[in-house]
Amino acid sequence: MNSNYLSYSTRAVFFLALPLVGACSWAGQIAKDSVDGATSYYGGEHFTLVAKIPSNFGFTSKAQYSPKTGESCQVYSPGLGGSVTRQQQKSNTTEAKGVEQTVSTDIPLEFHIADCSMELSRVVYEVSSTYGSDAWDHGLDMAGGLSVRPSTTAAESKKVPDIIEQKGLCSWLFQISKAKAKLGEIEKILSCNATDENWSAPKNKYERRKPGGGIARNLLANRTVKIEFRLSPEERPAIGDTWQKTPEGWKPCLGKGPNDPYGFCRGDTENFRKFKMNGRECTVYPGCN
């Protein structure tokens, strides 16, 4: 992604907000749902999100809508016993396959329901994959997205290309599990970071960020945002200073002893612990022994 056009807040938090529709009675609730369903629609103006994902990867985009400025969009919630602000989410999911995939989705910039008009406020990216045959050998990462700012002047639109490109490099981070179901075994965490044009992500973890950025709402119309994810061939420890890299592979530090739940090396490069992998007792990852 070209930093001249987009900016990204690393502390952005994406929340799932589902619409709550209500009335003063269950009969009124059903009647109101029918009316709202008949009068809800997405606006015709949109942008196109194109996502390219590696084999064995799934991808989900979640377009989130909030009331336009000046509109309250209040609705009664029986569960809460009061009024809440409407929210809307439009999700599109691509299931993982054994081949690389490219998917395209048109994302509307507005949503209308009853007497409430909403506008696109955020698009969340999620990627998922598996690293083993067990049901829990699965990784999911909130892999960035688009933060949609209020519309800006038309003059700025000339600075934004028709096709906005973004890149995300995903890696498996390994650690020794503390979960009861996999205690002492290797488990992995999926993590994706934004890269430069050469697919290089910062080495310093404090400089890394998720793919995506921020853009004014009116600059999205009729444009294409292309996000490409790749899987790094190199795995690394999930927590720094808990493994030592040796010519044979990675070895987990013993820490303060076999019962130390953290196992930080703290300069000790001679004492290591054992772990389990594929039913075997191992001393080196990924070669086991």
CORZI-V780802 format. One record per pair of residues at least 12 apart in sequence whose ideal C-beta (glycine too) atoms are under 10 Angstrom apart, sorted by the first residue. I is the first residue (numbers start at 1). J is the second residue. D is the distance in Angstrom with one decimal. If there is no record, write none. Layout:
BEGIN
i: (I;I)
j: (J;J)
d: (D;D)
END
This chain:
BEGIN
i: (1;1;1;1;1;1;1;1;1;1;1;1;1;1;1;1;2;2;2;2;2;2;2;2;3;3;3;4;4;4;5;5;5;5;5;5;5;5;5;5;6;6;6;6;6;6;6;6;6;6;6;7;7;7;7;7;7;8;8;8;8;8;8;8;8;8;8;8;8;9;9;9;9;9;9;10;10;10;10;10;10;10;11;12;12;12;12;12;12;12;12;12;12;13;14;14;14;14;14;14;14;14;14;14;14;14;15;15;15;15;16;16;16;16;16;16;17;17;17;17;17;17;17;17;17;18;18;18;18;19;19;19;19;19;19;19;19;19;19;19;19;19;19;19;20;20;20;20;20;20;20;20;20;20;20;21;21;21;21;21;21;21;21;21;21;21;21;22;22;22;22;22;22;22;22;22;22;23;23;23;23;24;24;25;26;28;28;29;29;32;32;32;35;35;36;36;36;36;36;36;37;37;38;39;39;39;39;39;40;40;40;40;40;40;41;41;41;41;41;42;42;42;42;42;42;42;42;42;42;42;42;42;42;43;43;43;43;43;43;43;43;43;44;44;44;45;45;45;45;45;45;45;45;45;46;46;46;46;46;46;46;46;46;46;46;46;47;47;47;47;47;47;47;47;47;47;47;47;47;47;47;47;47;47;47;47;48;48;48;48;48;48;48;48;48;48;48;49;49;49;49;49;49;49;49;49;49;49;49;49;49;49;49;49;50;50;50;50;50;50;50;50;50;50;50;51;51;51;51;51;51;51;51;51;51;51;51;51;51;51;51;52;52;52;52;52;52;52;52;52;52;52;53;53;53;53;53;53;53;53;53;53;53;53;53;53;53;53;53;54;54;54;54;54;54;54;54;54;54;54;55;55;55;55;55;55;55;55;56;56;56;56;56;56;56;56;56;56;57;57;57;57;57;57;57;57;57;57;57;57;57;57;57;57;58;58;58;58;58;58;58;58;58;58;58;58;59;59;59;59;59;59;59;59;59;59;59;59;59;59;59;60;60;60;60;60;60;60;60;60;60;60;60;61;61;61;61;61;61;61;61;61;61;61;61;61;61;61;61;62;62;62;62;62;62;62;62;62;62;62;62;62;63;63;63;63;63;63;63;63;63;63;63;63;63;63;63;63;63;63;64;64;64;64;64;64;64;64;64;64;64;64;64;64;65;65;65;65;65;65;65;65;65;65;65;65;65;65;65;65;65;65;65;66;66;66;66;66;66;66;66;66;66;66;67;67;67;67;67;67;67;67;67;67;68;68;68;68;68;68;69;69;70;71;71;71;71;71;71;71;72;72;72;73;73;73;73;73;73;73;73;73;73;74;74;75;75;75;85;85;86;86;86;86;86;87;87;87;88;88;88;88;88;88;88;89;89;89;90;90;90;90;90;90;91;91;91;92;92;92;92;93;93;94;94;95;96;96;96;96;100;102;102;104;104;105;107;107;107;107;107;108;109;109;109;109;109;109;110;119;119;119;119;120;120;120;120;121;121;121;121;121;121;122;122;122;122;122;122;123;123;123;123;123;123;123;123;123;124;124;124;124;124;124;124;125;125;125;125;125;125;125;125;125;125;125;125;125;125;126;126;126;126;126;126;126;127;127;127;127;127;127;127;127;127;127;127;127;127;127;127;128;128;128;128;129;129;129;129;129;129;129;130;130;131;131;131;131;131;131;131;131;132;132;132;132;132;132;133;134;134;134;134;135;136;136;136;136;136;137;137;137;137;138;138;139;139;139;139;139;139;139;139;139;140;140;141;141;141;141;141;141;141;141;141;141;142;142;143;143;143;143;143;143;143;143;143;143;143;143;144;144;144;144;144;144;144;144;144;144;144;144;145;145;145;145;145;145;145;146;146;146;146;146;146;146;146;146;146;147;147;147;147;148;148;148;148;148;148;148;149;149;149;149;149;149;149;150;150;150;151;151;151;151;151;151;152;152;152;152;152;153;153;154;154;156;156;156;157;157;157;157;157;158;159;160;160;160;160;160;161;161;162;162;162;163;163;163;163;164;164;164;164;164;164;164;164;164;165;165;165;165;165;165;166;166;166;166;166;166;166;166;166;166;167;167;167;167;167;167;167;167;167;167;167;167;167;167;167;167;168;168;168;168;168;168;168;168;168;168;168;168;168;169;169;169;169;169;169;169;169;169;169;169;169;169;169;169;169;170;170;170;170;170;170;170;170;170;171;171;171;171;171;171;171;171;171;171;171;171;171;171;171;172;172;172;172;172;172;172;172;172;172;173;173;173;173;173;173;173;173;173;173;174;174;174;174;174;174;174;174;174;174;174;174;174;174;174;174;175;175;175;175;175;175;175;175;175;175;175;175;176;176;176;176;176;176;176;176;176;176;176;176;176;176;177;177;178;178;182;183;184;184;184;184;184;184;185;185;185;185;185;185;186;186;186;186;186;186;186;186;186;187;188;188;189;189;190;191;191;191;191;191;191;192;192;192;192;192;192;192;193;193;193;193;193;193;193;194;194;194;194;194;194;195;195;195;195;195;199;199;199;201;205;211;211;211;212;212;213;235;235;235;236;237;237;237;239;239;239;240;240;241;241;241;241;241;241;241;241;242;242;242;242;242;242;243;243;243;243;244;244;244;244;244;246;246;246;247;248;248;248;248;248;249;249;249;249;249;249;249;249;250;250;250;250;250;251;251;251;251;251;251;251;251;251;251;251;252;252;252;252;252;252;252;252;252;253;253;253;253;253;253;253;253;253;254;254;254;254;254;254;255;255;255;255;256;257;257;258;258;260;272;274;275;276;277)
j: (144;164;165;166;167;168;194;195;196;197;211;212;213;225;226;227;159;160;161;164;165;166;197;213;194;196;213;159;160;161;156;159;160;161;164;165;213;214;215;219;146;147;160;164;166;212;213;214;215;219;225;147;149;212;213;214;215;144;145;146;147;166;194;209;210;211;212;213;214;147;209;210;212;213;214;144;194;206;207;208;209;210;209;122;124;142;144;145;147;209;210;212;214;142;62;64;122;123;124;125;126;142;144;145;147;210;64;87;122;124;62;64;87;89;91;124;64;65;66;84;85;86;87;88;89;86;87;88;89;36;40;65;73;75;84;85;86;87;88;89;111;113;116;118;75;76;77;78;79;80;83;84;85;86;87;33;35;36;37;75;76;77;78;84;86;113;114;75;76;77;78;79;80;81;82;83;84;35;75;76;78;76;78;78;78;76;78;76;78;75;76;114;113;114;75;86;113;114;115;116;113;114;114;112;113;114;115;116;88;111;112;113;114;116;108;110;111;112;113;63;65;88;90;106;107;108;109;110;111;112;113;118;120;108;109;110;111;112;117;118;119;120;108;109;110;108;109;110;120;217;218;220;221;222;63;105;106;107;108;109;110;120;220;221;222;223;63;105;106;107;108;109;120;123;146;148;164;215;217;219;220;221;222;223;224;225;104;105;106;107;163;220;222;223;224;225;226;61;63;92;103;104;105;106;107;123;125;145;146;220;224;225;226;227;102;103;104;105;163;165;224;225;226;227;228;92;94;101;102;103;104;105;125;127;166;168;225;226;227;228;229;100;101;102;103;167;168;226;227;228;229;230;94;96;97;100;101;102;103;127;128;129;168;170;227;228;229;230;231;96;99;100;101;127;129;170;228;229;230;231;96;97;98;99;100;101;129;231;96;97;98;99;100;128;129;130;131;231;94;95;96;97;100;101;127;128;129;130;139;170;190;229;230;231;93;94;95;96;97;101;126;127;128;129;130;140;92;93;94;95;96;101;103;105;125;126;127;128;143;227;229;91;92;93;94;95;124;125;126;127;128;140;143;90;91;92;93;94;103;105;107;123;124;125;126;145;146;225;227;89;90;91;92;93;107;122;123;124;125;126;142;145;88;89;90;91;92;105;107;108;109;111;120;121;122;123;124;145;146;148;87;88;89;90;91;111;118;120;121;122;123;124;145;148;86;87;88;89;90;108;109;110;111;112;113;116;117;118;119;120;121;122;148;85;86;87;88;111;118;119;120;121;122;148;85;86;87;88;111;116;117;118;119;121;110;112;116;117;118;119;119;150;117;85;86;115;116;117;118;119;85;86;116;85;86;87;88;113;114;115;116;117;118;86;116;113;114;116;116;118;111;113;114;116;118;111;118;121;111;112;113;116;118;120;121;111;122;124;105;107;108;111;120;123;105;124;126;104;105;106;107;126;128;127;128;128;127;128;129;130;230;226;228;224;226;123;120;123;146;220;225;120;148;217;218;220;221;222;217;148;150;151;217;146;148;217;220;146;147;148;149;150;217;145;146;147;148;212;214;144;145;146;147;148;212;220;225;227;142;143;144;145;146;147;212;141;142;143;144;145;146;166;168;192;210;211;212;227;229;140;141;142;143;144;145;192;139;140;141;142;143;144;168;170;190;191;192;211;227;229;231;140;141;143;190;141;170;172;188;190;229;231;188;190;172;174;186;187;188;189;190;235;185;186;187;188;277;278;278;181;182;185;187;181;177;179;181;182;187;182;186;187;188;188;190;170;172;173;187;188;189;190;191;192;189;190;168;170;171;189;190;191;192;193;210;229;192;210;168;170;190;191;192;193;194;210;211;212;227;229;166;168;192;193;194;209;210;211;212;213;227;229;166;210;211;212;213;214;227;164;166;211;212;213;214;215;220;225;227;212;213;214;215;214;215;216;217;218;219;220;214;215;216;217;218;219;220;216;217;218;216;217;218;219;220;221;215;216;217;218;219;216;218;218;219;216;218;219;216;218;219;221;223;219;219;215;216;219;220;223;223;224;222;223;224;223;224;225;226;213;215;219;220;223;224;225;226;227;197;224;225;226;227;228;194;195;211;212;213;225;226;227;228;229;192;193;194;195;196;197;198;199;200;201;211;226;227;228;229;230;192;193;194;195;199;201;210;211;212;227;228;229;230;191;192;193;194;195;196;199;200;201;208;211;228;229;230;231;232;190;191;192;193;211;229;230;231;232;188;189;190;191;192;193;201;230;231;232;233;234;235;236;238;188;189;190;191;231;232;234;235;236;238;187;188;189;190;191;235;236;237;238;239;186;187;188;189;235;236;237;238;239;243;250;252;275;277;285;286;187;188;189;237;238;239;242;243;252;263;275;285;237;238;239;242;243;252;261;263;273;274;275;276;277;285;275;276;261;262;276;276;273;274;275;276;277;281;275;276;277;278;279;282;252;275;276;277;278;282;285;286;288;238;235;238;238;239;231;205;208;210;232;236;238;208;210;211;229;230;231;232;205;207;208;209;210;211;232;208;209;210;211;212;213;208;211;228;230;232;228;230;232;232;240;227;228;229;225;227;225;250;285;286;250;250;252;285;262;263;264;264;265;253;255;262;263;264;265;266;267;255;262;263;264;265;266;263;265;272;285;265;268;269;270;272;269;272;284;284;283;284;285;287;289;282;283;284;285;286;287;288;289;272;284;285;286;287;265;269;271;272;273;274;275;282;283;284;285;265;272;273;274;275;282;283;284;285;265;266;267;268;269;270;271;272;273;268;270;271;272;273;274;268;271;272;273;268;271;273;273;274;273;284;289;288;288;289)
d: (9.5;6.9;6.2;3.9;6.8;9.4;6.7;9.2;9.5;9.6;6.9;7.3;5.6;9.0;9.5;8.4;10.0;9.1;7.5;7.4;7.2;9.0;8.9;9.0;9.6;9.4;7.9;7.3;9.1;9.8;9.6;6.6;5.1;7.0;6.4;9.8;7.6;9.8;7.2;8.6;8.2;9.1;8.6;6.8;7.9;7.6;2.8;6.0;5.6;9.8;9.3;8.6;9.2;10.0;5.7;4.9;8.6;7.2;9.0;9.0;7.2;9.5;7.4;5.8;7.1;8.2;5.5;4.3;6.2;6.4;8.9;9.8;9.6;9.0;6.9;9.5;9.7;9.5;9.7;8.4;4.7;7.1;9.9;8.0;9.5;9.9;8.8;8.0;5.9;9.9;8.4;8.7;8.6;9.3;7.6;7.7;6.5;9.3;4.5;9.2;9.2;6.2;9.2;6.6;9.3;9.9;8.3;9.1;9.2;9.3;7.4;8.2;9.0;6.7;9.4;8.5;6.9;9.3;8.5;9.6;8.9;9.1;3.6;8.2;6.8;10.0;6.8;8.5;6.7;8.7;9.2;9.4;9.7;7.8;9.2;9.8;5.5;5.8;5.6;8.1;9.7;7.7;9.7;9.7;6.2;8.4;4.5;8.7;7.4;7.7;9.5;5.2;9.0;7.4;8.1;5.5;9.8;5.9;9.1;5.7;8.3;8.2;9.5;9.8;8.1;8.7;9.1;6.1;3.9;4.9;4.8;8.0;8.6;9.5;9.5;8.7;8.4;10.0;9.0;6.1;7.9;6.9;8.5;8.7;7.8;8.9;9.6;8.6;6.5;8.4;8.5;8.4;9.8;6.9;8.6;9.5;5.5;5.1;9.9;9.1;8.6;9.8;9.5;7.7;6.6;5.5;8.7;9.8;8.5;7.4;6.6;3.9;7.4;9.1;9.1;9.2;7.7;5.6;8.0;9.4;9.0;9.1;7.4;9.4;9.1;3.8;8.7;6.8;5.4;7.7;9.9;9.7;9.8;5.2;6.0;3.3;7.1;6.9;8.8;9.5;8.6;9.3;7.5;9.0;8.6;7.0;4.8;6.7;9.7;9.7;9.3;8.8;5.1;7.6;9.7;9.4;4.7;5.7;4.7;6.0;9.0;9.0;8.4;7.4;7.8;9.7;10.0;9.7;7.6;5.8;8.8;7.1;8.7;9.1;9.0;9.8;9.0;9.3;9.8;9.2;4.3;6.4;6.8;5.1;6.9;6.3;6.0;7.1;5.5;7.5;9.3;9.7;8.4;7.5;4.6;7.3;8.9;5.7;8.5;8.2;8.6;7.3;4.9;7.9;5.5;6.9;8.9;9.9;8.4;9.9;7.9;5.3;8.2;7.2;6.7;7.3;4.9;7.9;8.7;9.6;6.1;7.1;4.6;7.4;8.7;9.3;7.3;8.2;7.2;5.4;8.0;7.7;7.6;8.9;9.6;9.7;9.1;7.9;5.2;7.7;7.4;7.2;7.3;4.7;8.1;9.8;9.9;7.4;7.4;4.2;6.8;8.6;7.1;8.1;9.3;7.0;5.4;7.9;7.8;6.7;9.6;8.9;9.5;9.2;9.0;8.1;5.2;8.9;9.2;9.3;9.3;5.8;8.5;9.2;7.9;7.7;9.5;6.5;6.2;4.7;8.0;6.9;5.5;5.2;5.3;7.9;9.3;8.6;5.3;7.5;6.4;8.8;9.5;9.6;5.5;6.6;9.1;8.5;8.7;9.8;5.5;8.6;8.5;7.7;5.9;7.0;4.9;9.4;9.8;7.7;9.2;6.7;9.6;7.3;7.0;6.0;5.4;4.1;8.6;9.0;8.2;6.9;4.4;7.1;9.4;8.9;8.6;7.4;4.8;9.0;8.6;7.8;6.8;9.7;7.3;7.1;5.6;7.8;8.5;8.7;7.5;6.2;6.9;4.5;7.4;9.7;8.0;7.7;4.3;8.0;7.7;9.3;9.6;8.5;7.1;5.1;8.2;8.9;9.0;6.0;7.2;5.9;7.1;6.3;7.8;7.9;9.3;9.9;8.9;5.7;7.5;5.0;8.2;9.3;10.0;8.1;6.9;4.2;8.2;7.1;9.8;7.9;8.6;6.8;4.4;7.6;8.1;8.7;4.9;7.5;9.2;8.8;6.0;9.0;7.7;5.1;8.2;9.5;9.0;9.4;7.1;7.4;5.3;8.2;9.6;9.9;9.4;7.4;5.6;4.5;7.3;6.9;9.3;9.0;8.7;7.0;4.1;7.2;7.6;8.6;9.1;7.6;4.5;9.7;9.6;9.9;9.6;4.0;6.4;5.8;6.4;8.8;9.7;8.1;8.7;6.6;8.3;9.6;5.9;6.9;8.5;4.4;8.4;9.5;6.3;6.6;8.5;9.6;10.0;6.4;7.4;5.5;8.1;9.5;8.2;9.9;8.6;5.0;6.5;5.3;8.7;7.9;9.6;9.6;9.3;8.6;6.3;6.0;8.0;9.7;7.0;9.1;8.3;5.7;4.2;8.7;9.6;8.3;8.8;8.3;3.8;7.9;6.8;7.5;8.5;9.1;8.3;8.0;9.3;10.0;9.3;6.9;8.7;5.5;7.0;9.9;8.0;9.3;4.9;9.6;7.2;9.1;5.7;9.6;9.9;9.5;9.5;9.0;9.2;7.2;7.4;7.5;9.1;9.4;9.9;9.0;9.2;9.8;4.7;9.5;8.2;8.5;9.4;10.0;10.0;9.2;9.5;6.9;6.5;7.5;9.7;9.2;8.7;8.6;9.4;9.7;7.0;6.4;9.0;8.4;8.7;7.2;8.2;6.4;8.6;6.4;6.2;9.9;9.4;7.8;9.1;9.2;6.4;8.6;5.1;6.6;7.5;9.7;8.0;5.4;9.2;9.9;8.6;6.4;6.8;5.8;6.2;9.8;9.7;9.6;5.0;4.3;8.4;7.3;8.1;9.3;8.2;9.8;6.7;8.7;8.1;4.3;8.4;9.8;8.9;8.8;7.5;4.5;5.2;4.6;8.3;9.0;7.7;8.3;7.9;6.8;6.5;6.5;8.6;6.6;7.1;6.0;6.3;9.5;8.7;9.9;8.5;7.5;5.4;8.8;4.7;9.5;7.7;6.4;7.0;9.9;6.0;9.6;9.7;5.9;9.7;4.6;7.6;9.5;7.3;8.9;7.6;8.5;9.6;5.9;9.8;7.7;9.6;9.5;5.9;9.1;9.3;8.8;4.9;9.7;8.2;9.4;9.9;9.0;9.0;8.2;9.7;8.3;9.4;8.9;8.1;9.4;9.8;9.6;9.1;8.0;6.4;6.7;7.8;9.0;9.8;7.8;7.6;9.3;8.5;8.7;7.1;8.9;9.4;6.2;6.1;2.9;8.3;9.9;9.4;6.5;9.2;7.0;9.8;8.2;4.7;5.8;5.1;9.7;8.5;9.7;8.9;7.4;5.7;7.4;8.6;8.7;4.1;8.8;9.5;6.1;6.1;8.2;8.5;7.1;7.9;6.7;7.2;8.7;6.9;7.7;3.2;4.0;3.6;8.3;8.1;10.0;9.7;7.6;8.0;4.7;8.9;10.0;8.9;9.1;8.9;9.8;5.5;6.7;7.2;6.4;7.9;6.8;9.2;7.4;7.2;4.2;7.8;7.5;6.6;7.7;5.1;9.9;9.5;6.8;5.5;6.7;5.0;6.7;9.7;9.0;10.0;6.7;6.5;8.8;5.5;4.9;3.8;7.9;9.6;9.6;9.2;4.0;8.5;6.6;6.8;8.9;9.0;7.8;9.4;7.0;9.1;6.9;8.4;7.3;5.3;9.2;9.3;10.0;8.8;7.3;8.5;5.0;9.0;7.1;8.0;9.2;8.0;5.7;6.6;7.2;4.7;8.0;6.1;8.2;7.5;9.2;8.8;6.4;7.0;4.8;7.0;9.2;9.0;9.2;8.1;5.0;8.1;7.6;7.2;9.4;5.0;6.2;7.2;6.9;6.8;4.5;7.4;9.4;9.9;9.5;6.6;4.7;7.8;7.7;9.5;6.4;9.8;9.2;6.5;9.3;7.7;5.6;8.0;7.7;4.6;6.8;6.2;7.1;9.6;9.0;7.6;3.7;8.4;6.5;7.1;4.6;7.5;9.5;6.7;5.9;8.0;4.8;10.0;5.9;8.1;5.3;9.9;8.7;9.7;7.6;5.6;7.9;5.5;6.2;6.9;4.1;8.0;9.7;5.7;6.9;5.2;6.6;9.4;9.1;7.8;5.7;7.7;7.8;8.5;10.0;7.6;4.4;9.2;7.0;6.5;6.4;10.0;4.5;7.3;6.4;8.1;8.1;8.1;9.1;4.8;8.4;9.1;9.6;6.4;4.4;7.7;5.5;7.1;6.1;6.7;3.8;8.4;5.6;7.3;5.2;8.0;5.7;7.7;6.3;6.3;10.0;8.2;7.7;9.6;9.8;9.7;6.3;8.1;6.2;7.8;7.3;6.6;4.1;6.3;7.4;8.6;8.6;9.6;9.5;9.9;9.9;9.5;10.0;8.4;9.3;6.0;9.6;7.5;7.8;9.6;5.0;8.5;9.8;9.3;8.9;9.0;6.3;9.7;8.4;8.6;9.1;8.2;5.9;5.1;9.7;9.2;6.8;4.4;6.5;8.8;9.2;9.6;9.5;6.2;7.3;4.8;8.7;8.0;6.4;8.4;9.6;8.7;7.5;7.9;5.3;9.9;9.3;10.0;8.8;9.4;9.7;9.3;8.3;9.8;6.8;6.6;6.4;9.3;9.3;9.5;9.2;9.5;4.5;6.7;6.7;7.4;9.4;7.5;5.2;6.3;4.5;7.4;8.6;9.6;8.1;9.8;8.5;9.7;9.3;6.5;8.8;8.4;7.6;6.1;8.9;7.7;8.9;7.5;9.3;8.4;8.2;7.3;8.5;6.7;8.4;8.9;7.9;8.9;8.3;9.0;9.3;7.8;10.0;9.6;9.4;5.3;5.1;7.2;9.1;7.8;7.0;5.3;5.8;6.6;9.9;8.7;7.6;9.0;7.6;6.1;8.8;5.3;9.3;7.4;8.7;9.3;7.3;9.9;8.5;4.8;9.6;6.5;8.8;9.5;9.0;4.0;5.6;6.2;5.0;8.6;9.7;9.9;6.8;4.5;7.7;9.3;9.6;8.8;9.7;4.4;8.5;9.8;9.7;9.8;6.6;5.8;7.7;9.0;6.0;5.2;8.3;6.1;9.5;8.7;9.3;7.7;3.9;7.9;9.6;6.1;7.9;9.6;7.1;6.2;7.2;7.0;8.9;4.1;5.6;4.9;9.7;7.9;8.5;9.8;7.7;9.7;9.2;8.9;6.1;8.7;8.5;8.8;9.8;9.2;9.6;9.9)
END
